[in-house]
Amino acid sequence: MPPRAHWGIENRLHWMLDVQFGEDACAVRRDHAPQNLSLLKKMVLNLIRTDTSDTAKASLRRKRKRAAWDDDIRMAMLGIKPL
């Protein structure tokens, strides 16, 4: 492994969680809640990164906002077909 390869992890995951999800500012501190919330944030980040339903080249922030605002977009990201 090259000497600075570990920075790829920092830049790809931890920095993204800090900036996009505000993980460092999170006030959840009791019991297993911090681990559970961190796991959910990582799952959402992976879902947004692997989303192919939207053909527009949008930032992660924009994709996250669009999924929060629109049920159809969120269902498409999760692979859920409407009835």
N, C-alpha and C positions, 0 to 999 in steps of 0.2 A: 504494500500500500504506500503510495507516495506520501511524503511528510505532511502535506496539507490536505489530504483527501478527507480527513475528518470534518473539515469545514463544510463539505458538501451536505452533510447531515444537518449541521447547524443552519445553513442557509435554506435548505429545502424543507425542513420540518419545523424546527424550533422557532426560527425567525418568523415563519408564516403563521404559526399558532399565536405568537406574541402579537404580531401586527394585525392579522385578520380577525382573530378571536379574542384578543386582549387577555391572554392566559395569565400573564404576570400580574395584571390588575384584579384578577378574580378574587373575591373575598370568601369563597367557599373553603372552609378549613376543618369541618367536623367529620369524624368517622371516615367512611369510605367515599364520601361525596367528591373530594378532589380527584381521586383516581377514576371514578365513574364519569365525571364531567370531562376529564381529559380524554378518556377513551371515546366518548361521544363526539368530541371535537375532532379527533383524529379520523373517526369514521366519516364524518361529514366532509372533512377536507379531502379524503380519498374519493368519496362519491362525486364531489364537484370536479376534481381533477380528471376522473375517468369518464365524465359525462360526454356523450357523443350525440345527444339528442338536439343540442343547439349547434348549428353549423357556423354561427358567427364567432369570430375570435374575440371573446370577451374575457375580461380579467376575472380572477377568482372572486373578487369583491362584488362585481356586477352579477356574476352567476349566482352568488349566494343571496344577493338582494332580490333578484328576479324569482328565485325559488321560494323565498319567504313571502313575496307579494302575490304570486300566482300559483294556485293549486295545480293547474294543468302542467306547468313547468316542473313543479316539485314531483308530481306523479311520474312524469316522463323520466326524470333523473333517477327515481327509485325503480323504474321499470314496471310500474303499476298501470294496467290498462283500465280505462273507465268502463263502467257497465253500460 
